[in-house]
Amino acid sequence: MTAHIFEVTAITGRKFRIMTTSEELAVVEALKRMSQYEASEGAIATRRIETAA
């Protein structure tokens, strides 16, 4: 499987960069790292930054 680096942005503007194999897993991991308020609002943007070699 190929890993990608995703950037997930919270409602507050904080950005989380996570390396994983799918966008869904990146969002789940970012939600774990967010504050309770940020997580309750959910991720507002996700984009793939690069493919890890």
RAZIVEN-V72700 format. One record per residue. N is the residue number from 0. RES is the residue in three letters. D_FIRST is the distance of its C-alpha to the first C-alpha in Angstrom with 2 decimals. Layout:
n->(N:N)
res->(RES:RES)
d_first->(D_FIRST:D_FIRST)
This chain:
n->(0:1:2:3:4:5:6:7:8:9:10:11:12:13:14:15:16:17:18:19:20:21:22:23:24:25:26:27:28:29:30:31:32:33:34:35:36:37:38:39:40:41:42:43:44:45:46:47:48:49:50:51:52)
res->(MET:THR:ALA:HIS:ILE:PHE:GLU:VAL:THR:ALA:ILE:THR:GLY:ARG:LYS:PHE:ARG:ILE:MET:THR:THR:SER:GLU:GLU:LEU:ALA:VAL:VAL:GLU:ALA:LEU:LYS:ARG:MET:SER:GLN:TYR:GLU:ALA:SER:GLU:GLY:ALA:ILE:ALA:THR:ARG:ARG:ILE:GLU:THR:ALA:ALA)
d_first->(0.00:3.76:6.49:9.75:13.26:15.33:19.09:20.79:24.57:26.98:30.38:32.08:30.20:28.21:24.75:21.76:18.81:15.69:12.27:9.63:6.81:9.79:13.42:14.90:13.56:14.85:18.16:18.55:18.10:20.50:22.97:23.15:24.14:26.67:30.32:31.70:33.19:30.07:28.00:30.81:30.72:26.93:24.62:26.33:23.78:20.08:18.66:15.60:16.96:14.52:11.11:10.65:10.88)
